[in-house]
Amino acid sequence: MSELVKISSNLLYAAFILYLLGTFFFGGAIRQKKIHGNEEKPNRWGTIAVIVSIIGFIAQLGYFILRWIASGHAPVSNMFEFVTFFGMMLVAAFIVINFIYKTPVLGLFALPIALLVIAFASMFPGELNPLVPSLKSHWLYIHVTTVAAGEAILAISFAAGLIYLVKCIDQSKKSARTFFLELVMFSLIAVLGFVICSVIFKAGHYEATFNWVDKKGVEQTGLKYELPALIGPHEGELQTPDRFKPLFNVPGIVNAVKLNTVIWSLISGIIIYLLVRVITRKRIGALLKPLTKNLKLDFVDEISYRSVIIGFPVFTLGGLIFAMIWAQIAWSRPWGWDPKEVWALVTWLFYAAFLHLRLSKGWHGEKSAWLAVVGFAIIMFNLVAVNLVIAGLHSYASN
């Protein structure tokens, strides 16, 4: 079994490298001129990029299958497994949509998002663990995989919406539009910052242990930090000598370790963002704008809209219908206002409003692109903040 896990890990690393190469080739595809005389010139860079992306997806699918064989259950039961699966489904959604629309710039935005997602997943423990009793159900496969597929398709809508905003927003002057676009770019950089600082402290074998009191008032021991504790757990006592002492403690309802990780992500993201701004003297949006010069805005708008049309019913099945069926089986009630359930409902209501505004109120173009960006922000808030910071019935999946 350990050999299977090792092989599956190598396949995941290979997929990551191939997605990185695919991004590079998509960049070359954008630079290649499409027209040669009166005939369309084949885009060899684009063809290579798609082939490399497909090989990367096959490698990651191999990782998924081997890990399933090694663990005896679908590898979607914790944060590492779910987020890597989410990244894989994002690439799958991109490949399908790319065969329909054949636009290299979508790959140049979608693949880096998948890379960030997979890199983010790699920061969580990747060991194989037996399923907790509440997860020993076929509904684990049905519910979680369908949710991930729906969110991945909706993520393509975000990538297309981001491309639309980069192209249409005037970067020559400051405005609310440039500010919020930069805020989106900063959020992506913050994920990169989290990966970088986690790698640094893991390489230094940093670890600090606390005793603490949980939200029920029960004393607990052995809470481990792998990043310096800027914030400590409820009534926490540092047990590891010569480690950074928290600036303050948080209530028991908050997962202090995960919130500490979010804070480190923001700090490192700010540092990276400021370095880029100082070196280039441009906003991130302005740096990316030349990549979109040959795109038609209506074309990108259609990709974003079609992705929501496909992703919304898939998410409805997985995030609400299948979730309520499993909740009834596991907890004898279909709905309990658990934080994860609430934010799944918020996500569903938002995309329902997206489609209503699009179809009934004519919110096309830039308005629709902003909605796609906000929708993905809600998905990521559900994935990161709700899973990692807020304690709830789904907390078993946040490790």
N, C-alpha and C positions, 0 to 999 in steps of 0.2 A: 504494500500500500504506500509506504514512504517513497518508493521509486516512482509510482504513479503521480504522487503529489509533486515530486521534483520535476518530472517531465511536464506536468501541467503548468507549473510555474515558469519553466523555460519557454513554453508556448506563449504564455501571457507576455513575457518580456519580448519575445519575437514579434508578437502582434503590435506591441507598443512601438518598437523600432520601425516596423513596416508602415504604421500610421504616420510616423514622423517623416519617413521617406515619401509617403504619399502626399503629405502636405507640401514638401519641397517640390515635387513634380507638378502639383496643381499650380504652384507659384510660377513654374516655368511655362505651364499651359496658358496662363493669363498673358505672359509676355510675348508669346508666339503670335504673329500676325495671322489672322484667320483667312484673309483674302489674298489670293495670288492671281493677278490679272483679273479675269472675269469668273474664275472658279474658286470655290471654297477649298482651301488647303487643309488636308487632314492634320488634326492637332495631335501629333505624336506624343507630346508631353502629357496631354490629357489622357490619352489611351494608356500610357504607362502608369499614370497616377491611379486610374481606376483599377487596373490589373493588380498593382501593389496593394491597394486598399482591400480588394477582394481576397488576396492571399493573406493579408493581415487578419481579416475577419474569419477566414477558415482556420487560421492558427488559434485565434481566440475561442472559436467554437470547439476546437480540439481541447483547449484548456478546460472549457466548461464540461465537456463530456467526460474527460479523464477525472476531473475533480468529483463529478457526480458518481462515477464508478468507485472511486476511493472512499468517499464518505457514505455512500449508500443512500443518499437523498439529494434532491436538487440543490445545487450550491447557490442558494438565494436566502439563506437563513440569518445572515448577519450583515453588518455594514460593508465589510470587505467584499463579500460575495454579491450582495445586491448591487453595489455601485459598479463593480466590474461588469456585471450582467447588463446594467443600465447603459454603460459605455458601449458594450457590444451591440445592443439593440439600437443605439444611436447610429453606429456605423452601418448597421443593416438597413435602417430607415434611409440613411443618406444614399447608400448604394442603389436602392430601389428608385428613389426619387431622381437620382442622377441619370439613371437609364431613361427616365421619362423626359427630363428637361435638358440634360447634357450641358450643364454650365459649370466650368471649372472653379469659378469663384466661390460657389457654394461649398465645394470641398475644402477650399482654403480657409473657410470659416468653420465648417462643421467638424472637420477632423481635429483641429486644435481644441475644440470644445470636448470632443471625445477623449483626447489625450489628457486634458486637465481632469476629466472625470476619473479616468483610470489611474492617473497619478494620485489623485485624492484618495481613491480606494486603497492604494498601496500603503497608505499611512496607518491603516487599521490592522489589527492582528489578523494574520492569514491562516492561523492554525485550524486544523479540522477539529470540530467539537461535536459531540452527540447533540441531537435535537432536544430542546426542552419539551416536556409533555404536550404543551399547547400547540406546538408546531408539527406534531406527528400526525399529519393529515395530508391527503391528496390535494386539499384546497391550498396548501402552501404553494404547490407548483402552479395551480390554476390562477390564484389571486395575485401572487407576487410577480409572476412572469407577465401576466396581462397588464398589470399596472406599469411595469418597466417598459413594455412595448409601447403603451399609450403615451407615456411621458417622453420616450425617445422620439416618437413621431412629432410630438408637440415641440420638442427641442429643435427639430429641423425648421419649424415655423419661426422659432427664435433666431436661428442663424440667418434665415432669409430676411426677417425683419431688421436684424442688425445691419445686414448688407444694404438694405433700403435706406436706413437712417444715415449710414456712413456716406452714401452717395448723394442724398438729397439735402443734407444739412450743410449750410454755409459755414465753413470753418474759419473764414477770414475775420469774423467778429464774434465777440462774446455774446451769448444769449442763454435763455433758459434751456433751449434745445441742445446747445453744445455742452452745457453743464450736465444735463441728465445723461447724455450720451457718454460723456467722460466718466460719469458715475458707474455706468454699466461696464465700461472698459476697466475701471478700477476694481470692480467686483471680480472680474475674471483674473486680474493680476493678483488679487488677494488670495485666490485659490493657489496660484503659482507660488506665492509667498509662503503659504502654509506648507506646501510640499518641500520647498527649499529649507525652511527652518526646521522641519521635522527630520529631514535627512541629516542636517548638521548635528542636531542633538542626539540622533540615533547613532551617528558615527562616533560621537563622544561618549556613548553609553550613559547618557544622563538618566537618572532615576531618583525620584523622591517619594517617600511613603508617608501617609498620614493615617492617624486614627481620627474618627469623626462620628457625628451623630446624624442618623438619617431623618427623613421627614416624619417618621413615626416615633421619633425620640429614642430609637434603639442605638446603642453604641456599636460602631463598626470598626474594623481594623483592616490594614493592608491596602488602603486606597493609593494606587500608584499613579504618579505623574511622570510623563516622559518629556515634558517641556517645563521650564522653570515656572513655579506656581505664582503667577501674578495675583491670582485670587485663590482662596483656600476653601475647603468644604465647610459645612456647618459645624461650628465648634471644633474645627480641625486642630490637631496637634502634630507638628512635624516630627517624624521619627528618624529621619535620615540626617546625620550630622553634616555640616558644611554645605547645606543646600539653601537656595534662595527662599526666604520666608515670605509668605503672602502679604500683599498690601492690605487686603481685607478678606473677610469670609462672606459667603453667600448663604441664603436660607436653604433648608434641606430639600425643598421642592426643585431646586436647580441642580443640574448635573455639573458640578464645579470643574471637573477635569475637562469636559467637553467645552464648556464656556471659556475656560482658559485657553483652549486650542483656538477658538474663534477669535479671541482677543489677540493672540499671537499672529494669526492670519492677517488681521487688520493692520497690525503694526508693521509686519514684514511687507505687506502689500503697499502700504504708504511709502516705505523706503524705496521699493523697486519702482513705483510709479514716479516718485520725485526724481530718481536717478535718470529715468527715461526722459522726463520732461527737461531736466537740466542739460542732458547730453544732446538731445535732438532739437530742443527749443520749439517743440510742436506738441499739440494735443495728440493723443493716441488716435482719435478719429481722423485728424489731418494726415497722420502717417499712413493710415489704411486707405484713405480716399482714392489715391491713384489706382488701386487694385480694382476699383469698380467703374472705371471710366467708360468701358465698352458695354456696360449692362444697360438694358432698358428697364425703367422702374416698374412698368406694368407687368413685365415678365417676372420680376422678383416678387412683386405683390401677389401674383397668382400662386407662386410656389408656397409662400407663407400661408395663404388662405387654404389651399388644397391640403396642406399638412394638418391644419386644424380640423378640416372636414373629416380626414381619415383618423387622426389621433383622438379626437373627442369621444366618438362612440367606443373606441377600444378602451380608453381610460374609464368611461362610464361603466363598462362591463367589469373591469378589474378593480377599480378604486371604490365603487359603490355597490354594485349588485353582488359580485362574487364575495366582496369583503363582508357584506351584511349576512350572506348565507353562512360563511365560515364563522363569523362572530356568534351567530345563533347556535351553531354546533359547539363551538369552544366555550362560550361564556353564557349560553342560554338567554341571549338577548341580541337582536340585530343591530342595536345602536346604543351607545352609552356615553357619548360626548367626551370620549377620550381625546386628548390633543391631536393625535394622528388622524382620528376620524373627523374631527372638526376641520382640519386643514385639507383633508381630502374633499370634504364638502365645499370648502371655500374655493379650491381649485376647480371643481366641477362647475360651481356657480359662475366663476369668472369666465370660463371658456363658453358657457352657455350665453352669458352676456356678450362676449366677443362676437359670437355668431349672430345674435339678435341685432347688435349694433351694425354689423356688417351687412346683413340682409335687409333689415327694416329701415335703418337710418342712413345707409349709404356711407358708412365709415370705411372708405377704401384708402389706399395709399399710406401716407405718413401716420394717420390716426391708427390704422390697422397695424402698422409696424410697431408702434409704441405699445399697443395692446399685446402683441406677440411677445415683446420684451418683458412686459410686466407679468404676463402669464408664466413665463419661464422663471422669473424671479420668485413667484409664489411656489412653483415646483421646487426650486432650490432651497427656499426657506423651509419647506416641509421636509426636505431631505436632510438639510444640515441643522437648522435651529431646532425644529420640533423633535427630530430623531436624537440629536446629541445633547441638547440643553434641557428640554422640558421633560421631566419624569412622567411616565405614563405606562399603560398596559403594553405598549410596544417597545419598552425600554430594553427588553431582552435582545432586540435586534440591533442595538446601537453599539455593540462591542465589536 
